[in-house]
Amino acid sequence: MSRWMLWALTLSVACVMGCDDYEDDARKGRNYVPPEGQGAILVENESSSDWNVQIDGQGIGRVASYSFLIKDEVPGDYRVHLDQHNGSETKDALVGVQAGVLSVVQIDEDGFDFKVNAFTLVP
């Protein structure tokens, strides 16, 4: 087997293993149960970029590529601002948080076009 074929096979296996790990982590994030009387915002990053995350103007951290970040919040409406780390893209989403419910902000990419979807997972 040529070196090129061996390298391509190794890269394919690494990608499949990485994708499986991410799917497992996303499922864990989606199974998160917020504290009593609170809801949570799950920022699910399905893109190759890292994003700085703000909720109502307050920085809460960075969500790495193909990972997630969870923030507990009291019920209410929140503005989630995403700023691409080492990039120029910014995205915003309005999210309604309900007690006992996970509100998801999902970052996805199609080529160089980043999309943000917001939805609620009802238990």
RAGIRA-V181398 format. One record per residue. RES is the residue in one small letter. PHI is phi in degrees with one decimal (* if undefined). OMEGA is omega in degrees with one decimal (none if undefined). NEAR is the number of other ideal C-beta (glycine too) atoms within 10 Angstrom. Layout:
res | phi | omega | near
RES | PHI | OMEGA | NEAR
RES | PHI | OMEGA | NEAR
//
This chain:
res | phi | omega | near
m | * | -178.0 | 6
s | -70.7 | 178.0 | 7
r | -60.5 | -180.0 | 7
w | -61.2 | 180.0 | 8
m | -64.4 | 178.7 | 9
l | -64.0 | 178.3 | 10
w | -63.9 | 179.9 | 10
a | -62.9 | 178.7 | 11
l | -64.7 | 178.5 | 11
t | -61.2 | 179.3 | 10
l | -63.1 | 178.9 | 10
s | -62.8 | 179.6 | 10
v | -63.9 | 179.4 | 10
a | -62.6 | -179.8 | 10
c | -64.3 | -179.8 | 10
v | -63.3 | 179.4 | 10
m | -64.9 | 179.1 | 10
g | -64.4 | 179.8 | 11
c | -64.5 | 178.3 | 11
d | -63.1 | 178.9 | 10
d | -60.9 | -178.9 | 12
y | -64.3 | 179.7 | 17
e | -61.7 | 177.0 | 11
d | -63.4 | 179.4 | 10
d | -64.0 | 179.7 | 14
a | -63.1 | 177.9 | 19
r | -63.0 | 177.8 | 9
k | -63.2 | 177.8 | 11
g | -62.1 | -179.0 | 18
r | -74.2 | 176.3 | 14
n | -93.7 | -178.2 | 10
y | -62.5 | 177.6 | 13
v | -111.2 | -179.4 | 9
p | -67.3 | 176.5 | 22
p | -60.6 | 179.3 | 10
e | -50.8 | 177.6 | 7
g | 81.5 | 179.9 | 9
q | -121.0 | 169.3 | 15
g | -116.0 | 179.1 | 23
a | -145.7 | 173.4 | 20
i | -107.0 | 176.7 | 23
l | -105.3 | 174.7 | 21
v | -97.3 | -174.6 | 27
e | -107.9 | -174.8 | 22
n | -98.0 | 177.3 | 25
e | -106.5 | 179.7 | 16
s | -118.6 | -179.7 | 20
s | -88.0 | 179.6 | 9
s | -105.2 | 169.9 | 18
d | -86.9 | -178.5 | 17
w | -131.9 | 170.4 | 26
n | -82.1 | -173.8 | 15
v | -117.2 | 173.2 | 21
q | -124.2 | 172.9 | 15
i | -119.9 | -175.6 | 18
d | 49.2 | 174.9 | 12
g | 82.4 | -178.3 | 7
q | -108.4 | 179.7 | 9
g | -63.9 | 178.5 | 11
i | -116.6 | 177.2 | 17
g | 141.5 | 179.8 | 12
r | -120.9 | 175.0 | 15
v | -102.4 | -177.9 | 24
a | -72.7 | 179.0 | 13
s | -58.3 | 178.2 | 15
y | 53.5 | 176.7 | 19
s | -143.3 | -179.1 | 17
f | -145.7 | 178.6 | 22
l | -139.9 | -178.2 | 18
i | -122.8 | 177.7 | 17
k | -133.2 | 175.5 | 19
d | -72.9 | 179.5 | 12
e | -144.3 | 172.6 | 17
v | -73.9 | -180.0 | 11
p | -55.3 | -179.6 | 13
g | 157.5 | 178.8 | 11
d | -103.2 | -176.2 | 9
y | -132.5 | 173.5 | 18
r | -102.2 | 177.7 | 12
v | -102.1 | 179.6 | 21
h | -109.7 | 180.0 | 17
l | -117.2 | -178.8 | 22
d | -125.5 | -176.8 | 17
q | -62.3 | 177.5 | 16
h | -70.8 | -177.4 | 14
n | 60.1 | 177.9 | 6
g | -153.6 | -175.5 | 12
s | -115.4 | -177.6 | 6
e | -78.0 | 170.0 | 17
t | -134.3 | 179.2 | 12
k | -140.3 | 178.1 | 15
d | -132.1 | 175.3 | 13
a | -144.2 | 172.4 | 20
l | -98.5 | -173.8 | 10
v | -128.4 | 173.1 | 21
g | -96.8 | -179.7 | 13
v | -104.8 | 177.4 | 22
q | -120.6 | 179.5 | 14
a | -59.8 | 176.4 | 12
g | 76.2 | -174.7 | 15
v | -121.8 | 177.5 | 16
l | -100.0 | 176.0 | 22
s | -99.6 | -171.8 | 23
v | -108.5 | 168.9 | 20
v | -114.3 | -173.8 | 27
q | -108.6 | 177.5 | 18
i | -101.7 | -179.3 | 24
d | -134.3 | 177.6 | 13
e | -136.0 | 176.1 | 15
d | -131.3 | -172.0 | 8
g | 68.8 | 178.2 | 5
f | -102.7 | -179.1 | 7
d | -101.5 | -180.0 | 8
f | -95.5 | 179.6 | 19
k | -124.1 | 177.0 | 12
v | -124.5 | 175.7 | 17
n | -118.0 | 176.3 | 12
a | -122.6 | 179.1 | 15
f | -156.0 | -177.6 | 12
t | -115.5 | 173.5 | 13
l | -98.2 | -178.4 | 13
v | -92.6 | -178.4 | 8
p | -65.8 | none | 7
//
